Amino acid sequence: MLPQVRLLAEWPDGEDEPTRFWLSDQPDDSPIAVADLVRLAKIRWRIEHDYRELKHGLGLDNFEGRSWPGWHHHTTLVTAAHAFLTEQRLAPKADTTHSPSTRSSTPSRTC
């Protein structure tokens, strides 16, 4: 006997039929709401995007060493860089009309 599964379908407004599908083996008495299940199913794109950014943008796949400590050091630095960039991307943007100037308050001198 095959296990019972649920079919989740995304049917955007204006479309004639659903555009994406997912299967779930979540039991009927599960505490996870259907909306949360859909959110988790759609988060896969974010994970794949971040992994691609780690590999191509930050050099996760550039390690050519042969030791565990070297690999661990490399992946730790790449992960820290990714966390920093994510924080920068998610931080509220400064309003240019009210943000202070980036120029120094003291005039620079040339020698």
C-alpha positions in Angstrom: 0.0 0.0 0.0 1.3 3.4 -0.9 1.5 6.2 1.7 -1.1 8.9 1.6 0.1 12.2 0.3 -1.3 15.7 -0.2 -1.0 17.6 -3.4 -0.3 21.3 -3.0 -0.9 23.5 -6.0 -0.2 27.1 -6.7 -2.9 28.7 -8.8 -2.1 32.4 -9.4 -4.8 34.9 -10.1 -5.4 35.2 -13.8 -4.0 31.8 -14.7 -6.1 29.1 -16.4 -4.6 26.3 -14.4 -2.1 25.8 -11.5 1.5 26.6 -12.2 3.4 24.7 -9.5 2.9 21.5 -7.6 4.3 19.9 -4.5 3.7 16.6 -2.7 3.5 16.3 1.1 3.3 13.3 3.4 2.1 15.5 6.3 -0.6 13.7 8.3 -4.0 15.2 8.7 -3.5 15.8 12.4 -0.2 17.7 12.0 0.1 21.0 13.9 1.6 22.7 10.7 -1.0 24.8 8.9 -1.4 24.5 5.2 -0.3 28.1 4.7 3.0 27.3 6.5 3.4 24.1 4.5 3.1 26.2 1.3 5.6 28.7 2.6 8.1 26.0 3.4 7.6 24.4 0.0 8.3 27.7 -1.7 11.4 28.5 0.3 13.4 26.0 -1.7 14.0 28.7 -4.3 15.6 30.9 -1.6 17.9 28.1 -0.5 19.0 27.3 -4.1 19.6 31.0 -4.7 21.8 31.4 -1.6 23.8 28.3 -2.4 24.4 29.6 -5.9 25.5 32.9 -4.4 27.9 31.1 -2.0 29.4 29.1 -4.8 29.7 31.7 -7.6 29.7 35.0 -5.8 31.7 34.2 -2.6 33.9 31.4 -3.8 32.6 28.4 -1.8 33.7 26.1 -4.6 37.2 27.6 -4.9 38.8 25.7 -2.1 41.7 23.5 -3.4 43.3 22.4 -0.1 43.5 19.0 1.3 43.0 19.4 5.0 39.9 19.5 7.2 41.0 22.6 9.1 41.7 24.4 5.8 38.3 23.5 4.3 36.6 24.4 7.6 38.4 27.8 7.7 37.4 28.5 4.1 33.7 27.5 4.5 33.5 29.5 7.8 34.8 32.7 6.1 32.5 32.2 3.1 29.5 31.7 5.4 30.5 34.8 7.5 30.7 36.8 4.3 27.3 35.6 3.2 25.8 36.4 6.5 27.2 40.0 6.3 25.9 40.5 2.8 22.5 39.2 3.8 22.4 41.6 6.8 23.3 44.4 4.5 20.7 43.5 1.9 18.0 43.2 4.6 18.9 46.4 6.5 16.6 49.4 6.1 18.0 51.8 3.5 18.9 55.3 4.7 16.8 58.1 3.5 19.1 60.3 1.5 17.4 63.6 2.3 17.9 63.0 6.1 21.0 60.9 6.3 24.2 62.6 7.3 26.8 63.2 4.8 29.6 60.7 4.4 32.1 63.6 4.1 34.4 64.3 7.0 33.4 67.3 9.1 37.0 68.6 8.9 38.3 69.8 5.6 41.2 67.7 4.2 44.5 69.3 3.4 46.7 68.4 0.6 50.5 68.6 1.1 
